[in-house]
Structures are given as structure tokens and as C-alpha cells.
């Protein structure tokens, strides 16, 4: 189940988002609107939910949240964006990674 997280995620939302992959949650993060979509089987599922909600493609990046270790990972196929200077699955811009991590930690109360 994909949830759009605009505030802190509830324990129930986290539980539902973990149902797909069990140990981690695939996310798409809108860095302009500070919204996280999580819980799909693919980052693209979460990205689609944000785009449907009004996000702009250039603002949405893929990440993972690992609740047990409280880690954020920054690798996703949706991050391959040569026109935006990101040629790899991993987000290369340190500042962008920091912004994403801050948003994810705020939403997951970490």
C-alpha cells in the first residue's frame, strides 16, 4: 500500500508500507513540497503517486528507508537523470542527499 506522507508517519502507515518488502520501504521524495510517498514494490510506483498528487518530475527522487537500522539509502532507477546532472542510480549531489535524508527522517521520526 502506498501512502503519501505529509506529516509524521503513523506506526500503522509504516506497518502497511513494510508489507511489500518486509525489511525496508521504497520511497519517492518530493524535495520541493516535502512530501514522501512510500510502500510500493518499485520506486516508480511511489513516484507515480506523487506525480498524480501534483508533484513535478524534477523534484521527485528515489530513496529507501530501513526502519530497523534507521538508515536512508539513495539508489533508484528513477534517479538516473542526465539532464539534471545525475547519471547514476545513486544520488550524486551531497546537498540533495542531505535534503532527502532530512525529509525522510522528519516523516519517519528518526
Secondary structure by P-SEA (a helix, b strand, c coil): ccccccccccaaaaaaaaccccccccccccccccbbbcccccaaaaaaaaaaaccccccccccccccccccccccccccccccccccccccccaaaaaaaaaaaaaaacc
